[in-house]
Amino acid sequence: MLAANAAAVLAFLSGAPPSGDFYYSPAYASLVAQRFATRYAACGPDPAMARALAAGLRSLGSRILRQQEADGGWGDPHATACYLDCVASCCPPGPSVARALRFLDDSQQPDGSWLASDFYLMPGKTPDRIAWYRSDVVTTALCARALHRGLSALSDGLLR
């Protein structure tokens, strides 16, 4: 099972779309793949797969950075949080991280939350019943984590 998951994540990191039934946003899928690949690269049982996943992480980071918009985000706070978390984990810290942090800061609501963004596709029994699950709690949690990861990446880069 672990080998099959590693192979699927490697394919995703290489640019292949997710296979089978997949309902999460592309940004969240990237974050999950990054987390799996980082863990496996650090302590997975197959050294060749660990090296391949580490290279895949670099490829994912480069792809994400090329998609960053002029305002520093990747569309909405949810996507920006997921992609910032990935970039902060697999790329050297740089101006892209600072721009994404600024985007999240600018999009934060006065009460400290972020507005809900599409997170999970909820299939219905008929095509007209398909909808996206949205949650300001989930988006806010992802944004708070990304802020922490982004600020940590920047401070680690300054200390080197």
Biotite code that builds the C-alpha atoms (Angstrom):
import biotite.structure as struc

atoms = struc.array([
    struc.Atom([0.000, 0.000, 0.000], chain_id="A", res_id=1, res_name="MET", atom_name="CA", element="C"),
    struc.Atom([2.801, 2.421, 0.864], chain_id="A", res_id=2, res_name="LEU", atom_name="CA", element="C"),
    struc.Atom([4.586, 1.704, -2.426], chain_id="A", res_id=3, res_name="ALA", atom_name="CA", element="C"),
    struc.Atom([1.384, 2.271, -4.402], chain_id="A", res_id=4, res_name="ALA", atom_name="CA", element="C"),
    struc.Atom([0.750, 5.564, -2.604], chain_id="A", res_id=5, res_name="ASN", atom_name="CA", element="C"),
    struc.Atom([4.328, 6.665, -3.192], chain_id="A", res_id=6, res_name="ALA", atom_name="CA", element="C"),
    struc.Atom([3.994, 5.878, -6.906], chain_id="A", res_id=7, res_name="ALA", atom_name="CA", element="C"),
    struc.Atom([0.713, 7.822, -7.134], chain_id="A", res_id=8, res_name="ALA", atom_name="CA", element="C"),
    struc.Atom([2.212, 10.826, -5.333], chain_id="A", res_id=9, res_name="VAL", atom_name="CA", element="C"),
    struc.Atom([5.294, 10.722, -7.565], chain_id="A", res_id=10, res_name="LEU", atom_name="CA", element="C"),
    struc.Atom([3.054, 10.749, -10.648], chain_id="A", res_id=11, res_name="ALA", atom_name="CA", element="C"),
    struc.Atom([1.144, 13.738, -9.241], chain_id="A", res_id=12, res_name="PHE", atom_name="CA", element="C"),
    struc.Atom([4.386, 15.575, -8.407], chain_id="A", res_id=13, res_name="LEU", atom_name="CA", element="C"),
    struc.Atom([5.514, 14.957, -11.976], chain_id="A", res_id=14, res_name="SER", atom_name="CA", element="C"),
    struc.Atom([2.438, 16.744, -13.300], chain_id="A", res_id=15, res_name="GLY", atom_name="CA", element="C"),
    struc.Atom([-0.015, 13.900, -13.883], chain_id="A", res_id=16, res_name="ALA", atom_name="CA", element="C"),
    struc.Atom([-3.596, 14.562, -12.781], chain_id="A", res_id=17, res_name="PRO", atom_name="CA", element="C"),
    struc.Atom([-4.859, 12.534, -9.820], chain_id="A", res_id=18, res_name="PRO", atom_name="CA", element="C"),
    struc.Atom([-6.265, 9.170, -10.846], chain_id="A", res_id=19, res_name="SER", atom_name="CA", element="C"),
    struc.Atom([-9.575, 7.656, -9.830], chain_id="A", res_id=20, res_name="GLY", atom_name="CA", element="C"),
    struc.Atom([-12.228, 9.535, -7.903], chain_id="A", res_id=21, res_name="ASP", atom_name="CA", element="C"),
    struc.Atom([-10.621, 12.670, -6.548], chain_id="A", res_id=22, res_name="PHE", atom_name="CA", element="C"),
    struc.Atom([-12.647, 15.429, -4.998], chain_id="A", res_id=23, res_name="TYR", atom_name="CA", element="C"),
    struc.Atom([-10.222, 17.884, -3.376], chain_id="A", res_id=24, res_name="TYR", atom_name="CA", element="C"),
    struc.Atom([-9.108, 21.197, -4.844], chain_id="A", res_id=25, res_name="SER", atom_name="CA", element="C"),
    struc.Atom([-5.844, 21.150, -6.824], chain_id="A", res_id=26, res_name="PRO", atom_name="CA", element="C"),
    struc.Atom([-4.214, 23.343, -4.165], chain_id="A", res_id=27, res_name="ALA", atom_name="CA", element="C"),
    struc.Atom([-5.116, 20.989, -1.326], chain_id="A", res_id=28, res_name="TYR", atom_name="CA", element="C"),
    struc.Atom([-4.076, 17.970, -3.417], chain_id="A", res_id=29, res_name="ALA", atom_name="CA", element="C"),
    struc.Atom([-0.663, 19.610, -3.868], chain_id="A", res_id=30, res_name="SER", atom_name="CA", element="C"),
    struc.Atom([-0.370, 20.193, -0.127], chain_id="A", res_id=31, res_name="LEU", atom_name="CA", element="C"),
    struc.Atom([-1.240, 16.574, 0.700], chain_id="A", res_id=32, res_name="VAL", atom_name="CA", element="C"),
    struc.Atom([1.210, 15.286, -1.923], chain_id="A", res_id=33, res_name="ALA", atom_name="CA", element="C"),
    struc.Atom([3.930, 17.578, -0.558], chain_id="A", res_id=34, res_name="GLN", atom_name="CA", element="C"),
    struc.Atom([3.378, 16.346, 2.997], chain_id="A", res_id=35, res_name="ARG", atom_name="CA", element="C"),
    struc.Atom([3.468, 12.687, 1.965], chain_id="A", res_id=36, res_name="PHE", atom_name="CA", element="C"),
    struc.Atom([6.551, 13.140, -0.227], chain_id="A", res_id=37, res_name="ALA", atom_name="CA", element="C"),
    struc.Atom([8.417, 15.075, 2.462], chain_id="A", res_id=38, res_name="THR", atom_name="CA", element="C"),
    struc.Atom([7.793, 12.354, 5.044], chain_id="A", res_id=39, res_name="ARG", atom_name="CA", element="C"),
    struc.Atom([8.629, 9.530, 2.651], chain_id="A", res_id=40, res_name="TYR", atom_name="CA", element="C"),
    struc.Atom([11.784, 11.270, 1.393], chain_id="A", res_id=41, res_name="ALA", atom_name="CA", element="C"),
    struc.Atom([12.951, 11.583, 5.005], chain_id="A", res_id=42, res_name="ALA", atom_name="CA", element="C"),
    struc.Atom([12.295, 8.026, 6.175], chain_id="A", res_id=43, res_name="CYS", atom_name="CA", element="C"),
    struc.Atom([10.677, 5.888, 3.468], chain_id="A", res_id=44, res_name="GLY", atom_name="CA", element="C"),
    struc.Atom([11.751, 2.248, 3.074], chain_id="A", res_id=45, res_name="PRO", atom_name="CA", element="C"),
    struc.Atom([12.809, 2.581, -0.600], chain_id="A", res_id=46, res_name="ASP", atom_name="CA", element="C"),
    struc.Atom([15.813, 4.924, -1.051], chain_id="A", res_id=47, res_name="PRO", atom_name="CA", element="C"),
    struc.Atom([15.308, 5.174, -4.826], chain_id="A", res_id=48, res_name="ALA", atom_name="CA", element="C"),
    struc.Atom([11.679, 6.235, -4.367], chain_id="A", res_id=49, res_name="MET", atom_name="CA", element="C"),
    struc.Atom([12.735, 8.666, -1.619], chain_id="A", res_id=50, res_name="ALA", atom_name="CA", element="C"),
    struc.Atom([15.178, 10.323, -4.053], chain_id="A", res_id=51, res_name="ARG", atom_name="CA", element="C"),
    struc.Atom([12.541, 10.431, -6.789], chain_id="A", res_id=52, res_name="ALA", atom_name="CA", element="C"),
    struc.Atom([10.009, 12.024, -4.429], chain_id="A", res_id=53, res_name="LEU", atom_name="CA", element="C"),
    struc.Atom([12.571, 14.616, -3.307], chain_id="A", res_id=54, res_name="ALA", atom_name="CA", element="C"),
    struc.Atom([13.160, 15.530, -6.970], chain_id="A", res_id=55, res_name="ALA", atom_name="CA", element="C"),
    struc.Atom([9.395, 15.601, -7.504], chain_id="A", res_id=56, res_name="GLY", atom_name="CA", element="C"),
    struc.Atom([9.039, 18.068, -4.641], chain_id="A", res_id=57, res_name="LEU", atom_name="CA", element="C"),
    struc.Atom([11.482, 20.429, -6.342], chain_id="A", res_id=58, res_name="ARG", atom_name="CA", element="C"),
    struc.Atom([9.477, 20.114, -9.555], chain_id="A", res_id=59, res_name="SER", atom_name="CA", element="C"),
    struc.Atom([6.211, 20.804, -7.718], chain_id="A", res_id=60, res_name="LEU", atom_name="CA", element="C"),
    struc.Atom([7.708, 23.874, -6.051], chain_id="A", res_id=61, res_name="GLY", atom_name="CA", element="C"),
    struc.Atom([8.882, 25.267, -9.385], chain_id="A", res_id=62, res_name="SER", atom_name="CA", element="C"),
    struc.Atom([5.462, 24.683, -10.968], chain_id="A", res_id=63, res_name="ARG", atom_name="CA", element="C"),
    struc.Atom([3.686, 26.379, -8.082], chain_id="A", res_id=64, res_name="ILE", atom_name="CA", element="C"),
    struc.Atom([6.006, 29.398, -8.154], chain_id="A", res_id=65, res_name="LEU", atom_name="CA", element="C"),
    struc.Atom([5.383, 29.877, -11.899], chain_id="A", res_id=66, res_name="ARG", atom_name="CA", element="C"),
    struc.Atom([1.635, 30.069, -11.197], chain_id="A", res_id=67, res_name="GLN", atom_name="CA", element="C"),
    struc.Atom([1.839, 32.764, -8.505], chain_id="A", res_id=68, res_name="GLN", atom_name="CA", element="C"),
    struc.Atom([-0.185, 35.832, -9.482], chain_id="A", res_id=69, res_name="GLU", atom_name="CA", element="C"),
    struc.Atom([0.980, 39.445, -9.440], chain_id="A", res_id=70, res_name="ALA", atom_name="CA", element="C"),
    struc.Atom([-0.884, 40.117, -6.163], chain_id="A", res_id=71, res_name="ASP", atom_name="CA", element="C"),
    struc.Atom([1.176, 37.408, -4.435], chain_id="A", res_id=72, res_name="GLY", atom_name="CA", element="C"),
    struc.Atom([-1.622, 34.863, -4.191], chain_id="A", res_id=73, res_name="GLY", atom_name="CA", element="C"),
    struc.Atom([-2.807, 31.911, -6.152], chain_id="A", res_id=74, res_name="TRP", atom_name="CA", element="C"),
    struc.Atom([-6.412, 32.995, -6.623], chain_id="A", res_id=75, res_name="GLY", atom_name="CA", element="C"),
    struc.Atom([-8.089, 32.847, -3.223], chain_id="A", res_id=76, res_name="ASP", atom_name="CA", element="C"),
    struc.Atom([-6.941, 32.486, 0.396], chain_id="A", res_id=77, res_name="PRO", atom_name="CA", element="C"),
    struc.Atom([-7.479, 28.696, 0.453], chain_id="A", res_id=78, res_name="HIS", atom_name="CA", element="C"),
    struc.Atom([-5.336, 28.083, -2.639], chain_id="A", res_id=79, res_name="ALA", atom_name="CA", element="C"),
    struc.Atom([-2.751, 30.608, -1.493], chain_id="A", res_id=80, res_name="THR", atom_name="CA", element="C"),
    struc.Atom([-2.483, 28.952, 1.933], chain_id="A", res_id=81, res_name="ALA", atom_name="CA", element="C"),
    struc.Atom([-2.013, 25.484, 0.440], chain_id="A", res_id=82, res_name="CYS", atom_name="CA", element="C"),
    struc.Atom([0.518, 26.600, -2.160], chain_id="A", res_id=83, res_name="TYR", atom_name="CA", element="C"),
    struc.Atom([2.401, 28.807, 0.320], chain_id="A", res_id=84, res_name="LEU", atom_name="CA", element="C"),
    struc.Atom([2.701, 25.844, 2.701], chain_id="A", res_id=85, res_name="ASP", atom_name="CA", element="C"),
    struc.Atom([4.128, 23.753, -0.169], chain_id="A", res_id=86, res_name="CYS", atom_name="CA", element="C"),
    struc.Atom([6.556, 26.454, -1.325], chain_id="A", res_id=87, res_name="VAL", atom_name="CA", element="C"),
    struc.Atom([7.738, 27.178, 2.224], chain_id="A", res_id=88, res_name="ALA", atom_name="CA", element="C"),
    struc.Atom([8.466, 23.462, 2.634], chain_id="A", res_id=89, res_name="SER", atom_name="CA", element="C"),
    struc.Atom([10.192, 22.613, -0.636], chain_id="A", res_id=90, res_name="CYS", atom_name="CA", element="C"),
    struc.Atom([11.734, 25.807, -2.028], chain_id="A", res_id=91, res_name="CYS", atom_name="CA", element="C"),
    struc.Atom([14.372, 28.194, -0.757], chain_id="A", res_id=92, res_name="PRO", atom_name="CA", element="C"),
    struc.Atom([12.724, 31.167, 0.965], chain_id="A", res_id=93, res_name="PRO", atom_name="CA", element="C"),
    struc.Atom([12.459, 34.210, -1.217], chain_id="A", res_id=94, res_name="GLY", atom_name="CA", element="C"),
    struc.Atom([10.285, 37.075, -2.370], chain_id="A", res_id=95, res_name="PRO", atom_name="CA", element="C"),
    struc.Atom([7.482, 34.729, -3.442], chain_id="A", res_id=96, res_name="SER", atom_name="CA", element="C"),
    struc.Atom([6.950, 33.679, 0.172], chain_id="A", res_id=97, res_name="VAL", atom_name="CA", element="C"),
    struc.Atom([6.838, 37.304, 1.350], chain_id="A", res_id=98, res_name="ALA", atom_name="CA", element="C"),
    struc.Atom([4.359, 38.203, -1.412], chain_id="A", res_id=99, res_name="ARG", atom_name="CA", element="C"),
    struc.Atom([2.096, 35.277, -0.478], chain_id="A", res_id=100, res_name="ALA", atom_name="CA", element="C"),
    struc.Atom([2.218, 36.287, 3.193], chain_id="A", res_id=101, res_name="LEU", atom_name="CA", element="C"),
    struc.Atom([1.204, 39.813, 2.202], chain_id="A", res_id=102, res_name="ARG", atom_name="CA", element="C"),
    struc.Atom([-1.696, 38.420, 0.139], chain_id="A", res_id=103, res_name="PHE", atom_name="CA", element="C"),
    struc.Atom([-2.967, 36.436, 3.120], chain_id="A", res_id=104, res_name="LEU", atom_name="CA", element="C"),
    struc.Atom([-2.573, 39.440, 5.398], chain_id="A", res_id=105, res_name="ASP", atom_name="CA", element="C"),
    struc.Atom([-4.513, 41.639, 2.967], chain_id="A", res_id=106, res_name="ASP", atom_name="CA", element="C"),
    struc.Atom([-7.330, 39.094, 2.580], chain_id="A", res_id=107, res_name="SER", atom_name="CA", element="C"),
    struc.Atom([-7.821, 38.467, 6.308], chain_id="A", res_id=108, res_name="GLN", atom_name="CA", element="C"),
    struc.Atom([-11.174, 39.606, 7.670], chain_id="A", res_id=109, res_name="GLN", atom_name="CA", element="C"),
    struc.Atom([-11.450, 42.093, 10.574], chain_id="A", res_id=110, res_name="PRO", atom_name="CA", element="C"),
    struc.Atom([-12.423, 39.234, 12.933], chain_id="A", res_id=111, res_name="ASP", atom_name="CA", element="C"),
    struc.Atom([-9.187, 37.384, 12.081], chain_id="A", res_id=112, res_name="GLY", atom_name="CA", element="C"),
    struc.Atom([-10.759, 34.776, 9.796], chain_id="A", res_id=113, res_name="SER", atom_name="CA", element="C"),
    struc.Atom([-10.606, 34.246, 6.043], chain_id="A", res_id=114, res_name="TRP", atom_name="CA", element="C"),
    struc.Atom([-13.619, 33.795, 3.801], chain_id="A", res_id=115, res_name="LEU", atom_name="CA", element="C"),
    struc.Atom([-14.590, 30.282, 2.783], chain_id="A", res_id=116, res_name="ALA", atom_name="CA", element="C"),
    struc.Atom([-13.155, 28.942, -0.463], chain_id="A", res_id=117, res_name="SER", atom_name="CA", element="C"),
    struc.Atom([-13.877, 25.810, -2.474], chain_id="A", res_id=118, res_name="ASP", atom_name="CA", element="C"),
    struc.Atom([-12.296, 22.848, -0.723], chain_id="A", res_id=119, res_name="PHE", atom_name="CA", element="C"),
    struc.Atom([-14.031, 19.560, -1.517], chain_id="A", res_id=120, res_name="TYR", atom_name="CA", element="C"),
    struc.Atom([-16.236, 18.585, -4.461], chain_id="A", res_id=121, res_name="LEU", atom_name="CA", element="C"),
    struc.Atom([-19.378, 16.917, -3.172], chain_id="A", res_id=122, res_name="MET", atom_name="CA", element="C"),
    struc.Atom([-20.733, 14.646, -5.893], chain_id="A", res_id=123, res_name="PRO", atom_name="CA", element="C"),
    struc.Atom([-24.473, 14.300, -6.094], chain_id="A", res_id=124, res_name="GLY", atom_name="CA", element="C"),
    struc.Atom([-26.626, 11.541, -7.470], chain_id="A", res_id=125, res_name="LYS", atom_name="CA", element="C"),
    struc.Atom([-27.265, 13.679, -10.546], chain_id="A", res_id=126, res_name="THR", atom_name="CA", element="C"),
    struc.Atom([-24.928, 16.152, -12.291], chain_id="A", res_id=127, res_name="PRO", atom_name="CA", element="C"),
    struc.Atom([-27.045, 19.130, -11.236], chain_id="A", res_id=128, res_name="ASP", atom_name="CA", element="C"),
    struc.Atom([-26.509, 18.235, -7.564], chain_id="A", res_id=129, res_name="ARG", atom_name="CA", element="C"),
    struc.Atom([-22.714, 18.574, -7.603], chain_id="A", res_id=130, res_name="ILE", atom_name="CA", element="C"),
    struc.Atom([-21.412, 21.354, -5.353], chain_id="A", res_id=131, res_name="ALA", atom_name="CA", element="C"),
    struc.Atom([-18.230, 22.460, -3.633], chain_id="A", res_id=132, res_name="TRP", atom_name="CA", element="C"),
    struc.Atom([-17.922, 22.234, 0.135], chain_id="A", res_id=133, res_name="TYR", atom_name="CA", element="C"),
    struc.Atom([-16.728, 25.554, 1.526], chain_id="A", res_id=134, res_name="ARG", atom_name="CA", element="C"),
    struc.Atom([-15.781, 26.406, 5.084], chain_id="A", res_id=135, res_name="SER", atom_name="CA", element="C"),
    struc.Atom([-14.390, 29.559, 6.619], chain_id="A", res_id=136, res_name="ASP", atom_name="CA", element="C"),
    struc.Atom([-13.093, 27.417, 9.495], chain_id="A", res_id=137, res_name="VAL", atom_name="CA", element="C"),
    struc.Atom([-11.102, 25.140, 7.162], chain_id="A", res_id=138, res_name="VAL", atom_name="CA", element="C"),
    struc.Atom([-9.829, 28.084, 5.110], chain_id="A", res_id=139, res_name="THR", atom_name="CA", element="C"),
    struc.Atom([-8.832, 29.968, 8.271], chain_id="A", res_id=140, res_name="THR", atom_name="CA", element="C"),
    struc.Atom([-7.011, 26.927, 9.670], chain_id="A", res_id=141, res_name="ALA", atom_name="CA", element="C"),
    struc.Atom([-5.087, 26.454, 6.413], chain_id="A", res_id=142, res_name="LEU", atom_name="CA", element="C"),
    struc.Atom([-4.236, 30.170, 6.308], chain_id="A", res_id=143, res_name="CYS", atom_name="CA", element="C"),
    struc.Atom([-3.007, 30.194, 9.917], chain_id="A", res_id=144, res_name="ALA", atom_name="CA", element="C"),
    struc.Atom([-0.789, 27.171, 9.251], chain_id="A", res_id=145, res_name="ARG", atom_name="CA", element="C"),
    struc.Atom([0.552, 28.713, 6.044], chain_id="A", res_id=146, res_name="ALA", atom_name="CA", element="C"),
    struc.Atom([1.347, 31.973, 7.818], chain_id="A", res_id=147, res_name="LEU", atom_name="CA", element="C"),
    struc.Atom([3.335, 30.044, 10.394], chain_id="A", res_id=148, res_name="HIS", atom_name="CA", element="C"),
    struc.Atom([5.165, 27.992, 7.743], chain_id="A", res_id=149, res_name="ARG", atom_name="CA", element="C"),
    struc.Atom([5.866, 31.035, 5.580], chain_id="A", res_id=150, res_name="GLY", atom_name="CA", element="C"),
    struc.Atom([7.146, 33.182, 8.445], chain_id="A", res_id=151, res_name="LEU", atom_name="CA", element="C"),
    struc.Atom([9.282, 30.281, 9.698], chain_id="A", res_id=152, res_name="SER", atom_name="CA", element="C"),
    struc.Atom([10.763, 29.787, 6.229], chain_id="A", res_id=153, res_name="ALA", atom_name="CA", element="C"),
    struc.Atom([11.626, 33.469, 5.975], chain_id="A", res_id=154, res_name="LEU", atom_name="CA", element="C"),
    struc.Atom([13.182, 33.630, 9.434], chain_id="A", res_id=155, res_name="SER", atom_name="CA", element="C"),
    struc.Atom([15.146, 30.418, 8.802], chain_id="A", res_id=156, res_name="ASP", atom_name="CA", element="C"),
    struc.Atom([16.421, 31.914, 5.546], chain_id="A", res_id=157, res_name="GLY", atom_name="CA", element="C"),
    struc.Atom([17.507, 35.082, 7.319], chain_id="A", res_id=158, res_name="LEU", atom_name="CA", element="C"),
    struc.Atom([19.388, 33.098, 9.939], chain_id="A", res_id=159, res_name="LEU", atom_name="CA", element="C"),
    struc.Atom([21.426, 31.110, 7.434], chain_id="A", res_id=160, res_name="ARG", atom_name="CA", element="C"),
])
